[in-house]
Amino acid sequence: ARADCEPLFSVLLPVYNPEPALLEAAIESVRAQTWTGWECCIADDASTDPRISALLQRKASEDARIRVVHRPVNGHISAATNSALALARGRYIALLDQDDLLDPAALACMAAALETHPDAAILYSDEDRLSADGSQRSHPYFKPDFNYALFLSQNMVSHLGVYRRAEVEAVGGLRVGLEGSQDHDLALRVLERIDHSQVVHVPSVLYHWRAIPGSTALDVGEKGYAFRAGARAIQEHLRRTGQDA
């Protein structure tokens, strides 16, 4: 594969004061992709830890495919992801959290799925959990093909969620105010524009969600605001689509 191979995936990585070693591991998991048609668009959300800026500068100097924007003020994950989206040039975007890992075959599997389903607008993979130190993988989630009823009760698209960039831009990116379930809200809003047949499940564990203290990977009750945002995202989707529910 050449560095200019199509499709180009823009991996969006919003960053705010992560443990530097975990952030480096996340970035390196993008660099380790067997599919070379990628760029990593990183938005630093005004991190106060000076090590973060230095780390991002070093990574960008090591690989021209790593592009960084430094936000002057902290705006939380939706605003930061939108800043990363503004850097994106790929036909598709993939969402990555600052302490998680992509499987080396993640983008190659997505590219293969796009060969078979060229009209896909949302693609998602299976996922598992990674221990805080990265030594153990557990709790694999082998997802079904797209199930709208299930999707109304949980965000089965995340992780790994890949979107056609034009669709994400058409809905205005991620919504500020839906932090905690901003990715579920995004998927619901994109879904309203497309046919359900354009949502494609890639049945491989391509995303490793790190379970660290304070993470919803450990306990969904860790982030009550995420649950409230999720309920709001679903309620507003039902209202927009005229469903009395």
KEGUPA-200431 format. One record per residue: residue in one letter; x, y, z of N, C-alpha, C in turn. Coordinates in Angstrom, 2 decimals, decimal comma. Last residue first. Example, Ala and Ser with C-alpha at 12.3 -4.5 7.8 and 13.67 -1.06 7.14 Angstrom:
BEGIN
NODE code    n_xx    n_yy    n_zz   ca_xx   ca_yy   ca_zz    c_xx    c_yy    c_zz
NODE    S   12,85   -2,25    7,08   13,67   -1,06    7,14   12,90    0,03    7,87
NODE    A   13,19   -5,69    7,80   12,30   -4,50    7,80   13,20   -3,30    7,80
//
This chain:
BEGIN
NODE code    n_xx    n_yy    n_zz   ca_xx   ca_yy   ca_zz    c_xx    c_yy    c_zz
NODE    A  -42,65    8,64   21,10  -42,05    7,64   22,02  -41,40    8,34   23,19
NODE    D  -43,59    9,10   18,17  -44,23    9,37   19,44  -43,76    8,32   20,45
NODE    Q  -41,38   10,45   15,87  -41,83    9,22   16,53  -42,39    9,56   17,90
NODE    G  -40,26   12,42   14,24  -41,70   12,34   14,36  -42,21   11,07   14,99
NODE    T  -37,59   12,86   14,18  -38,09   11,89   13,20  -39,59   11,63   13,37
NODE    R  -37,23   14,64   16,27  -36,92   15,08   14,90  -37,52   14,16   13,85
NODE    R  -37,93   12,96   18,42  -38,75   14,14   18,13  -38,52   14,59   16,68
NODE    L  -35,91   11,08   18,34  -37,30   10,63   18,19  -38,19   11,80   17,81
NODE    H  -33,73   12,80   18,84  -33,81   12,05   17,58  -35,26   11,61   17,32
NODE    E  -34,31   13,60   21,43  -34,34   14,61   20,36  -34,40   13,96   18,99
NODE    Q  -33,97   11,16   22,79  -35,27   11,85   22,82  -35,37   12,86   21,67
NODE    I  -31,24   10,64   22,30  -32,27    9,73   21,77  -33,62   10,43   21,71
NODE    A  -30,03   12,79   23,65  -29,74   12,55   22,23  -30,83   11,69   21,59
NODE    R  -30,96   12,42   26,27  -31,37   13,61   25,51  -31,16   13,40   24,01
NODE    A  -29,69   10,08   26,96  -31,16   10,11   26,95  -31,66   11,29   26,12
NODE    G  -27,04   11,01   26,81  -27,51    9,93   25,93  -29,02    9,91   25,82
NODE    A  -26,95   12,86   28,85  -26,76   13,33   27,47  -27,26   12,28   26,48
NODE    R  -27,28   11,12   31,02  -28,28   12,16   30,76  -28,18   12,68   29,33
NODE    F  -24,93    9,60   30,79  -26,24    8,94   30,71  -27,32    9,96   30,37
NODE    A  -23,03   11,58   31,16  -23,05   10,85   29,88  -24,40   10,16   29,69
NODE    Y  -23,43   12,37   33,75  -23,74   13,33   32,69  -23,81   12,64   31,33
NODE    G  -22,46   10,22   35,16  -23,90   10,42   35,12  -24,30   11,37   34,01
NODE    K  -20,03    8,27   34,88  -20,30    9,56   34,24  -21,81    9,74   34,08
NODE    E  -19,98    5,91   36,25  -18,89    6,87   36,50  -19,25    8,25   35,96
NODE    G  -21,84    4,13   35,42  -22,26    5,10   36,44  -21,20    6,12   36,77
NODE    V  -20,45    2,40   33,85  -21,23    3,42   33,15  -21,73    4,49   34,13
NODE    D  -17,21    1,57   34,50  -18,54    1,63   35,11  -19,32    2,76   34,47
NODE    L  -15,05    1,25   32,70  -15,11    0,49   33,95  -16,52    0,44   34,50
NODE    A  -15,64    2,93   30,64  -15,32    1,55   30,28  -15,37    0,66   31,53
NODE    T  -15,86    5,41   31,68  -17,13    4,67   31,56  -16,87    3,24   31,09
NODE    S  -13,24    6,09   34,03  -13,68    5,84   32,65  -15,00    5,09   32,65
NODE    G  -12,31    6,24   36,55  -13,01    7,41   36,05  -13,55    7,23   34,65
NODE    P   -9,44    4,25   35,89  -10,34    4,83   36,89  -10,97    6,13   36,39
NODE    I   -9,70    2,80   32,60   -8,91    3,44   33,64   -9,86    4,07   34,65
NODE    A   -9,73    0,72   30,07  -10,50    0,91   31,31   -9,58    1,48   32,38
NODE    R   -9,63    1,48   26,68   -8,86    1,33   27,91   -9,71    1,66   29,13
NODE    W  -10,67   -0,40   24,09  -11,15    0,68   24,94  -10,49    0,52   26,31
NODE    H   -9,67   -1,07   21,01   -9,38   -1,50   22,38   -9,61   -0,30   23,31
NODE    Y  -11,02   -2,17   17,99  -10,85   -1,04   18,90  -10,68   -1,57   20,31
NODE    L  -11,69   -4,29   16,45  -10,72   -3,36   15,88  -10,40   -2,19   16,81
NODE    V  -12,82   -7,30   16,08  -12,48   -6,44   17,22  -11,34   -5,52   16,78
NODE    S  -15,13   -7,50   13,37  -13,80   -7,79   13,92  -13,57   -6,84   15,08
NODE    P  -17,32   -7,09   11,32  -17,31   -8,01   12,47  -15,91   -8,46   12,90
NODE    V  -18,57   -4,13   10,61  -17,34   -4,85   10,28  -17,05   -5,78   11,47
NODE    H  -21,67   -3,03    9,45  -20,95   -3,64   10,58  -19,73   -4,40   10,06
NODE    V  -22,85   -0,08    8,04  -22,19   -1,36    7,80  -21,41   -1,81    9,03
NODE    V  -25,45    1,68    6,80  -24,73    1,45    8,06  -24,17    0,04    8,00
NODE    Q  -27,03    1,81    4,63  -25,71    2,44    4,50  -24,91    2,38    5,80
NODE    S  -29,50    0,90    5,26  -28,62   -0,05    4,57  -27,21    0,51    4,38
NODE    H  -30,80    3,12    6,22  -30,21    2,20    7,21  -29,29    1,17    6,55
NODE    D  -29,87    6,03    4,40  -30,67    4,82    4,48  -30,00    3,86    5,47
NODE    I  -29,46    9,29    5,99  -29,05    8,19    5,12  -30,05    7,04    5,22
NODE    R  -30,11   11,17    7,84  -29,86   11,63    6,47  -29,65   10,49    5,48
NODE    E  -30,26   10,00   10,30  -31,48   10,65    9,79  -31,34   11,07    8,33
NODE    L  -27,63    9,29   10,82  -28,58    8,24   10,44  -29,85    8,83    9,83
NODE    V  -26,60   11,67   11,77  -26,18   11,22   10,44  -27,18   10,17    9,92
NODE    R  -27,87   11,68   14,27  -28,14   12,76   13,32  -27,72   12,40   11,90
NODE    L  -26,83    9,36   15,45  -28,28    9,50   15,27  -28,59   10,56   14,22
NODE    A  -24,10    9,99   15,54  -24,55    8,85   14,73  -26,05    8,94   14,46
NODE    L  -24,16   12,17   17,34  -23,67   12,34   15,96  -24,22   11,22   15,07
NODE    D  -25,08   10,91   19,67  -25,87   11,99   19,06  -25,46   12,21   17,60
NODE    H  -22,90    9,26   20,13  -24,21    8,66   19,88  -25,11    9,68   19,18
NODE    D  -20,95   11,21   20,61  -20,79   10,31   19,45  -22,10    9,60   19,12
NODE    Q  -21,80   12,49   22,91  -21,67   13,29   21,67  -21,55   12,39   20,44
NODE    S  -22,25   11,81   25,46  -22,88   10,97   24,43  -22,84   11,68   23,09
NODE    G  -20,39   13,52   26,52  -20,66   12,27   27,23  -21,38   11,28   26,33
NODE    E  -21,98   16,48   25,47  -20,77   15,80   25,90  -21,11   14,59   26,76
NODE    L  -23,82   18,06   24,28  -24,15   16,62   24,34  -22,93   15,81   24,79
NODE    G  -22,75   20,52   24,14  -23,89   20,37   25,04  -24,32   18,92   25,18
NODE    V  -22,04   20,63   20,71  -21,66   21,09   22,05  -22,91   21,03   22,92
NODE    R  -22,15   17,99   18,46  -22,92   19,05   19,11  -22,37   19,36   20,50
NODE    L  -19,93   17,58   15,68  -20,45   17,14   16,98  -21,12   18,31   17,69
NODE    G  -21,07   18,64   12,41  -20,09   18,07   13,33  -20,74   17,63   14,64
NODE    G  -23,16   19,42   10,75  -22,52   20,42   11,60  -21,55   19,87   12,63
NODE    V  -24,15   17,68    8,95  -24,94   17,85   10,17  -24,28   18,80   11,17
NODE    A  -22,17   17,84    7,00  -23,53   18,28    6,65  -24,40   18,47    7,90
NODE    E  -19,98   16,66    8,21  -19,96   18,10    8,00  -21,36   18,63    7,71
NODE    V  -20,85   14,03    8,11  -20,59   14,64    9,42  -20,59   16,16    9,29
NODE    E  -20,99   13,62    5,36  -22,21   13,51    6,17  -22,04   14,19    7,52
NODE    A  -18,33   13,91    4,56  -19,33   14,83    4,03  -20,62   14,81    4,86
NODE    R  -17,05   11,68    5,75  -16,83   13,04    6,28  -17,89   14,02    5,82
NODE    R  -18,57    8,80    6,74  -18,23    9,59    5,57  -18,17   11,05    6,01
NODE    Y  -17,13    7,38    9,72  -18,20    8,10    9,02  -17,69    8,71    7,72
NODE    V  -16,69    4,85   12,10  -16,13    5,53   10,92  -17,29    6,14   10,14
NODE    G  -16,07    3,76   15,36  -17,02    4,37   14,45  -16,30    5,12   13,34
NODE    L  -15,30    0,83   16,93  -14,72    1,94   16,21  -15,78    2,49   15,28
NODE    H  -17,40    1,66   19,67  -16,20    1,99   18,93  -15,90    0,83   17,98
NODE    S  -20,21    3,11   18,32  -18,94    3,41   18,98  -18,55    2,16   19,76
NODE    V  -22,53    1,87   17,53  -21,59    2,33   16,49  -20,21    2,63   17,09
NODE    M  -24,17    1,37   19,65  -23,43    0,23   19,12  -22,43    0,64   18,03
NODE    N  -25,23    2,92   22,19  -24,44    3,35   21,03  -23,59    2,20   20,51
NODE    Q  -28,58    1,91   23,01  -27,14    1,96   23,28  -26,39    2,32   22,00
NODE    S  -31,18    2,25   22,24  -30,91    2,07   23,66  -29,42    2,06   24,01
NODE    L  -31,25    2,54   19,54  -31,98    3,54   20,32  -31,76    3,37   21,83
NODE    F  -29,96    0,26   18,71  -29,22    1,52   18,64  -29,92    2,63   19,41
NODE    L  -31,99   -1,60   18,87  -30,88   -1,68   19,82  -30,13   -0,35   19,87
NODE    A  -33,49   -0,71   16,68  -34,09   -0,74   18,02  -33,01   -0,79   19,09
NODE    Y  -31,65   -1,05   14,54  -32,12    0,30   14,92  -32,71    0,32   16,32
NODE    N  -28,87   -2,69   14,07  -30,19   -2,97   14,64  -30,69   -1,66   15,22
NODE    F  -26,39   -3,89   11,94  -27,10   -2,72   12,44  -28,54   -3,05   12,84
NODE    D  -25,24   -7,04   13,27  -25,39   -6,07   12,19  -26,33   -4,98   12,68
NODE    P  -24,07   -7,15   16,72  -24,85   -7,62   15,58  -24,71   -6,65   14,42
NODE    K  -20,71   -7,44   18,13  -21,97   -6,74   17,85  -22,75   -7,41   16,73
NODE    F  -19,05   -8,52   20,69  -19,28   -8,96   19,32  -20,67   -8,46   18,92
NODE    Y  -16,95   -7,24   22,81  -18,35   -6,99   22,44  -18,48   -7,34   20,97
NODE    P  -14,88   -8,72   25,28  -15,13   -8,43   23,86  -16,62   -8,22   23,63
NODE    H  -13,66   -8,60   27,98  -15,00   -8,09   27,65  -15,18   -7,78   26,16
NODE    S  -10,10   -7,84   27,51  -11,23   -8,60   28,05  -12,54   -8,01   27,52
NODE    R   -6,56   -7,87   27,60   -7,77   -7,53   26,86   -8,90   -8,42   27,34
NODE    Q   -3,79   -6,60   29,43   -4,87   -7,58   29,28   -6,03   -7,02   28,47
NODE    S   -1,93   -4,55   29,48   -1,43   -5,94   29,45   -2,53   -6,96   29,15
NODE    G   -2,47   -1,89   29,81   -2,42   -2,42   28,45   -2,05   -3,88   28,34
NODE    D   -2,93   -0,83   32,26   -1,52   -0,92   31,84   -1,36   -1,54   30,45
NODE    A   -5,72   -0,99   32,34   -5,08    0,32   32,43   -3,63    0,26   31,93
NODE    S   -6,85   -3,36   29,82   -6,55   -2,98   31,20   -5,74   -1,68   31,20
NODE    L   -9,36   -2,85   27,42   -7,93   -2,98   27,66   -7,68   -2,59   29,11
NODE    R  -12,10   -4,43   25,80  -11,55   -3,54   26,83  -10,09   -3,89   27,07
NODE    D  -13,20   -4,35   22,35  -12,99   -4,99   23,65  -12,40   -3,97   24,61
NODE    E  -15,47   -4,45   19,51  -14,50   -3,80   20,39  -14,25   -4,67   21,61
NODE    D  -16,49   -4,33   16,03  -16,56   -4,85   17,39  -15,44   -4,21   18,21
NODE    S  -17,19   -1,30   14,12  -16,57   -2,60   14,36  -16,92   -3,10   15,75
NODE    Y  -18,97    0,46   11,56  -18,59    0,26   12,96  -18,06   -1,15   13,12
NODE    L  -19,71    3,15    9,34  -19,20    1,79    9,55  -18,80    1,66   11,01
NODE    I  -21,84    5,07    7,41  -21,39    4,80    8,78  -20,90    3,35    8,81
NODE    A  -22,12    4,93    4,71  -21,92    6,27    5,29  -21,48    6,17    6,75
NODE    A  -21,50    2,99    1,81  -21,59    3,06    3,28  -21,30    4,48    3,77
NODE    D  -21,23    2,53   -0,84  -22,17    3,59   -0,46  -22,30    3,73    1,05
NODE    P  -19,52    0,39   -1,18  -19,00    1,72   -1,48  -19,94    2,86   -1,08
NODE    H  -18,99   -2,31    0,15  -20,14   -1,42    0,36  -19,73    0,02    0,09
NODE    T  -16,59   -3,46   -0,62  -17,82   -4,23   -0,77  -19,07   -3,36   -0,70
NODE    E  -14,84   -1,42    0,01  -14,76   -2,04   -1,33  -16,08   -2,75   -1,64
NODE    L  -15,42   -1,04    2,65  -15,84   -0,01    1,71  -15,74   -0,49    0,26
NODE    A  -14,18   -3,21    3,80  -15,64   -3,13    3,86  -16,17   -2,11    2,87
NODE    A  -11,53   -2,47    3,35  -12,05   -3,67    2,69  -13,58   -3,65    2,68
NODE    A  -11,38   -0,27    5,06  -11,18   -0,07    3,62  -11,74   -1,26    2,83
NODE    M  -11,69   -1,57    7,51  -12,70   -0,60    7,08  -12,60   -0,36    5,57
NODE    C   -9,37   -3,08    7,54  -10,66   -3,77    7,55  -11,78   -2,84    7,10
NODE    A   -7,50   -1,01    7,61   -7,49   -1,94    6,47   -8,82   -2,68    6,38
NODE    L   -8,01    0,13   10,07   -8,36    0,89    8,87   -8,35    0,01    7,63
NODE    A   -7,24   -2,11   11,82   -8,52   -1,39   11,90   -8,89   -0,71   10,59
NODE    A   -4,99   -3,62   12,21   -5,76   -3,87   10,97   -7,02   -3,03   10,88
NODE    P   -4,04   -2,88   14,75   -3,25   -2,56   13,55   -4,02   -2,71   12,24
NODE    D   -6,69   -1,38   16,66   -6,01   -2,60   16,23   -5,21   -2,26   14,97
NODE    L   -6,24    1,60   18,51   -6,77    0,94   17,32   -5,99   -0,35   17,10
NODE    L   -6,78    2,36   21,95   -5,91    1,87   20,88   -6,72    1,33   19,71
NODE    D   -7,20    5,23   24,19   -7,57    3,95   23,61   -6,60    3,57   22,47
NODE    D   -6,88    7,75   25,17   -6,17    6,67   25,88   -6,53    5,29   25,36
NODE    Q   -8,33    9,51   23,52   -6,92    9,78   23,77   -6,17    8,67   24,52
NODE    D  -10,38    7,90   21,02  -10,20    8,59   22,29   -8,73    8,54   22,70
NODE    L  -11,25    8,43   17,64  -10,37    7,73   18,59  -10,25    8,55   19,85
NODE    L  -13,18    8,02   14,77  -13,09    8,67   16,08  -12,25    7,81   17,03
NODE    A  -12,53    8,71   11,39  -12,63    7,69   12,43  -12,41    8,39   13,77
NODE    I  -13,89    9,78    8,26  -13,27   10,08    9,54  -13,48    8,90   10,49
NODE    Y  -13,21    9,78    4,74  -13,85    9,19    5,92  -13,12    9,65    7,17
NODE    R  -11,73   11,22    3,04  -13,12   11,01    2,66  -13,92   10,45    3,83
NODE    G   -9,55   13,61    4,69   -9,93   12,28    4,24  -11,40   12,20    3,86
NODE    R   -8,88   15,92    5,85   -8,95   15,95    4,38   -9,42   14,61    3,82
NODE    A   -9,35   17,80    8,86   -9,47   16,54    8,11   -9,60   16,75    6,61
NODE    L   -9,38   19,97   10,46   -8,09   19,64    9,83   -8,23   18,54    8,79
NODE    A  -11,91   19,95   11,50  -11,57   21,06   10,60  -10,23   20,83    9,88
NODE    L  -11,77   17,85   13,29  -12,50   17,65   12,03  -12,14   18,74   11,01
NODE    A  -10,53   19,13   15,42   -9,80   18,08   14,70  -10,44   17,84   13,33
NODE    S  -12,66   20,75   16,15  -11,39   21,38   15,75  -10,52   20,38   14,99
NODE    N  -14,49   18,78   16,87  -14,78   19,62   15,71  -13,53   20,36   15,23
NODE    T  -13,24   17,86   19,17  -13,35   16,95   18,03  -13,66   17,74   16,75
NODE    A  -13,57   20,13   20,78  -12,22   19,68   20,41  -12,26   18,75   19,20
NODE    A  -16,34   20,23   21,07  -15,64   21,34   20,42  -14,25   20,92   19,96
NODE    S  -16,69   17,76   22,42  -17,36   18,04   21,14  -16,62   19,13   20,38
NODE    I  -15,08   17,89   24,81  -14,79   16,92   23,75  -15,47   17,23   22,41
NODE    H  -14,12   21,31   25,80  -14,63   19,95   26,04  -14,64   19,16   24,72
NODE    G  -12,74   23,64   25,51  -14,15   23,64   25,11  -14,84   22,31   25,30
NODE    N  -10,25   25,83   26,55  -10,81   24,50   26,71  -12,31   24,54   26,40
NODE    V   -8,69   27,93   24,08   -9,47   27,75   25,31  -10,05   26,35   25,34
NODE    P   -7,10   27,56   21,82   -6,68   28,55   22,81   -7,44   28,43   24,13
NODE    R   -6,03   24,37   20,62   -7,16   25,26   20,90   -6,77   26,26   22,00
NODE    H   -3,80   23,53   18,25   -3,87   23,83   19,68   -5,01   24,82   19,90
NODE    V   -3,67   20,83   16,01   -4,14   22,19   16,25   -4,23   22,37   17,76
NODE    V   -1,63   18,75   14,00   -2,04   19,17   15,34   -2,55   20,60   15,31
NODE    R   -1,22   15,75   12,23   -1,46   17,19   12,16   -2,10   17,63   13,46
NODE    I    0,67   13,31   10,80    0,12   13,74   12,09    0,01   15,25   12,08
NODE    R    1,98   12,81    8,50    0,54   12,50    8,50   -0,13   12,88    9,81
NODE    A    4,63   13,21    8,95    3,89   14,31    8,30    2,39   14,07    8,28
NODE    D    6,20   12,38   11,86    5,34   11,83   10,81    4,47   12,94   10,23
NODE    E    7,79   13,78   13,64    8,22   12,42   13,25    7,44   11,91   12,03
NODE    S    6,48   16,09   14,20    7,76   16,21   13,48    8,24   14,86   12,99
NODE    A    4,33   15,12   15,61    4,07   15,75   14,31    5,35   15,89   13,51
NODE    K    5,64   14,24   17,92    4,97   13,27   17,05    4,74   13,86   15,65
NODE    R    6,56   16,69   19,00    7,52   15,65   18,61    6,88   14,67   17,63
NODE    Q    4,14   17,96   19,53    5,10   18,58   18,62    6,09   17,55   18,09
NODE    L    3,08   16,25   21,43    2,39   16,40   20,14    3,32   17,01   19,10
NODE    L    4,93   16,59   23,52    4,73   15,27   22,93    4,09   15,40   21,54
NODE    A    4,57   19,30   24,13    5,89   18,82   23,68    5,76   17,47   22,97
NODE    S    1,90   19,27   25,00    2,28   20,07   23,83    3,61   19,59   23,25
NODE    I    2,21   17,62   27,26    1,33   17,23   26,16    1,73   17,97   24,88
NODE    R    3,77   18,78   29,17    4,32   17,61   28,49    3,50   17,26   27,25
NODE    P    2,29   20,77   30,43    3,22   21,16   29,36    3,82   19,99   28,60
NODE    D   -1,05   20,55   31,04    0,19   19,79   31,26    1,16   20,11   30,13
NODE    T   -3,30   21,75   30,17   -2,46   22,53   31,08   -1,14   21,83   31,39
NODE    S   -4,70   21,85   26,89   -4,14   21,07   28,00   -3,24   21,95   28,86
NODE    A   -6,51   22,85   24,91   -5,89   23,74   25,91   -5,43   22,96   27,14
NODE    D   -7,04   20,39   23,48   -8,10   21,25   24,02   -7,57   22,09   25,18
NODE    D   -5,57   19,64   20,53   -5,27   19,76   21,95   -6,20   20,81   22,54
NODE    A   -6,53   17,56   18,08   -6,87   18,88   18,63   -6,56   18,85   20,12
NODE    I   -5,18   15,87   15,33   -5,21   15,99   16,79   -5,55   17,41   17,19
NODE    C   -5,56   13,63   12,93   -5,88   15,03   13,18   -6,12   15,21   14,67
NODE    C   -3,68   11,63   11,04   -4,16   11,73   12,41   -4,32   13,20   12,74
NODE    E   -4,48    9,94    8,04   -3,86   11,10    8,68   -4,46   11,15   10,09
NODE    W   -3,88    7,18    5,79   -4,49    7,80    6,97   -3,78    9,11    7,28
NODE    G   -3,14    4,72    4,12   -3,91    5,91    3,74   -4,63    6,51    4,93
NODE    T   -2,00    2,36    4,87   -1,18    3,58    4,98   -1,93    4,86    4,62
NODE    W   -2,87   -0,24    6,91   -3,39    0,61    5,83   -2,69    1,96    5,94
NODE    T   -1,76   -1,06    9,23   -1,27   -1,70    8,01   -1,76   -0,96    6,77
NODE    Q   -0,87    1,28   11,73   -1,88    0,74   10,83   -1,25    0,11    9,59
NODE    A    0,81    2,52   13,49    1,04    1,08   13,26    0,03    0,47   12,30
NODE    R   -0,17    5,04   13,88    1,02    4,89   13,03    1,29    3,43   12,66
NODE    V   -2,16    4,41   15,70   -2,53    4,91   14,37   -1,35    4,72   13,41
NODE    S   -0,67    3,67   17,85   -1,59    2,66   17,29   -2,13    3,10   15,94
NODE    E    0,63    6,02   18,46    1,43    4,96   17,84    0,52    3,86   17,26
NODE    I   -1,48    7,35   19,71   -0,95    7,87   18,44   -0,17    6,78   17,71
NODE    A   -1,74    5,72   22,00   -2,87    5,91   21,08   -2,39    6,38   19,71
NODE    A    0,78    6,03   23,17    0,35    4,69   22,72   -0,80    4,80   21,73
NODE    E    0,67    8,72   23,83    1,67    8,27   22,86    1,28    6,90   22,29
NODE    L   -1,34    8,60   25,75   -1,56    9,36   24,52   -0,58    8,91   23,44
NODE    L   -0,02    7,12   27,68   -1,22    6,56   27,06   -1,54    7,29   25,76
NODE    A    2,06    8,82   28,40    2,39    7,49   27,86    1,19    6,88   27,15
NODE    P    0,70   11,12   29,45    1,45   11,17   28,18    1,75    9,81   27,56
NODE    E   -2,62   11,04   30,37   -1,32   10,52   30,78   -0,47   10,44   29,50
NODE    P   -4,14   14,05   28,99   -4,06   12,61   29,24   -2,72   12,26   29,88
NODE    N   -5,13   16,82   28,60   -4,38   16,38   29,78   -4,38   14,86   30,02
NODE    Y   -7,03   16,16   25,96   -7,01   17,08   27,10   -6,34   16,40   28,29
NODE    V   -7,74   15,84   22,53   -6,78   15,60   23,62   -6,95   16,64   24,72
NODE    P   -9,27   14,06   19,88   -9,32   15,20   20,79   -8,50   14,88   22,05
NODE    L   -8,60   12,88   16,90   -8,14   12,59   18,25   -8,18   13,86   19,11
NODE    L   -9,66   11,28   14,03   -9,82   12,47   14,85   -9,52   12,13   16,31
NODE    V   -8,20   10,20   11,17   -8,46    9,76   12,54   -8,50   11,00   13,43
NODE    S   -9,28   10,01    8,03   -8,80   11,02    8,98   -9,20   10,56   10,38
NODE    F   -8,34    7,91    5,42   -9,09    8,01    6,68   -8,46    9,10    7,54
NODE    L   -8,68    7,71    1,99   -7,91    8,32    3,08   -8,82    8,42    4,30
NODE    P   -9,30    4,60    0,22   -9,66    5,91    0,75   -8,71    6,39    1,84
NODE    E   -6,15    5,15   -1,44   -7,52    5,59   -1,16   -8,33    4,39   -0,65
NODE    C   -2,74    5,88   -0,69   -3,80    4,94   -1,09   -5,16    5,46   -0,63
NODE    D   -0,44    7,26   -0,32   -1,55    8,02   -0,90   -2,72    7,11   -1,26
NODE    A    1,39    5,50    0,57    0,93    6,48    1,54   -0,26    7,26    0,99
NODE    R    0,43    2,25   -0,73    1,20    3,50   -0,78    0,62    4,49    0,23
NODE    A    0,84   -1,19    0,00    0,00    0,00    0,00    0,88    1,24    0,00
//
